[in-house]
Amino acid sequence: MLQGWRTVVLAIAATAIAGGVIGVLIGALTGQWLLWIGVMVAVGAGFGVALAYGFLPES
């Protein structure tokens, strides 16, 4: 059970970090760093939740 939660947390963290990196790139282009970093971290974390749901066992 604990291993499953560890996988979920790692998936969410990894996609949130990846979203943050993309947010930095978009923020550099638009000049609105904090807005895009925040938006993309939230989008990345949401994607991580959806991705991590697939990692959970069925039972």
C-alpha positions as CSV (number, residue, x, y, z in Angstrom):
1,M,0.0,0.0,0.0
2,L,2.8,2.4,0.9
3,Q,4.6,1.6,-2.3
4,G,1.5,2.6,-4.3
5,W,1.2,5.9,-2.6
6,R,4.9,6.6,-3.1
7,T,4.4,6.0,-6.9
8,V,1.5,8.4,-6.9
9,V,3.3,11.1,-5.1
10,L,6.4,10.7,-7.4
11,A,4.2,10.9,-10.5
12,I,2.5,14.1,-9.3
13,A,5.8,15.7,-8.3
14,A,7.5,14.8,-11.5
15,T,4.8,16.2,-13.7
16,A,4.5,19.3,-11.6
17,I,8.2,19.9,-11.9
18,A,8.0,19.3,-15.7
19,G,5.1,21.8,-15.8
20,G,7.2,24.3,-13.9
21,V,10.0,24.0,-16.4
22,I,7.6,24.6,-19.3
23,G,6.2,27.5,-17.3
24,V,9.6,29.1,-17.0
25,L,10.0,28.8,-20.8
26,I,6.6,30.3,-21.5
27,G,7.2,33.0,-18.8
28,A,10.5,34.0,-20.5
29,L,8.7,34.5,-23.8
30,T,5.8,36.5,-22.4
31,G,7.5,38.3,-19.5
32,Q,5.0,37.1,-16.9
33,W,7.1,34.5,-15.0
34,L,5.0,33.9,-11.9
35,L,1.7,33.6,-13.8
36,W,2.9,31.0,-16.2
37,I,5.0,29.1,-13.7
38,G,1.9,28.8,-11.4
39,V,-0.4,27.9,-14.2
40,M,1.8,25.2,-15.7
41,V,2.6,23.7,-12.3
42,A,-1.1,23.4,-11.6
43,V,-1.7,21.8,-15.0
44,G,1.3,19.5,-14.5
45,A,0.0,18.4,-11.1
46,G,-3.4,17.8,-12.5
47,F,-1.9,15.7,-15.3
48,G,0.1,13.9,-12.6
49,V,-3.1,13.0,-10.7
50,A,-4.6,11.6,-13.8
51,L,-1.5,9.7,-14.7
52,A,-1.0,8.4,-11.1
53,Y,-4.6,7.1,-11.1
54,G,-3.5,4.6,-13.7
55,F,-0.7,3.3,-11.4
56,L,-3.1,2.4,-8.6
57,P,-3.9,-1.3,-8.3
58,E,-7.5,-2.4,-9.1
59,S,-8.1,-4.0,-5.7
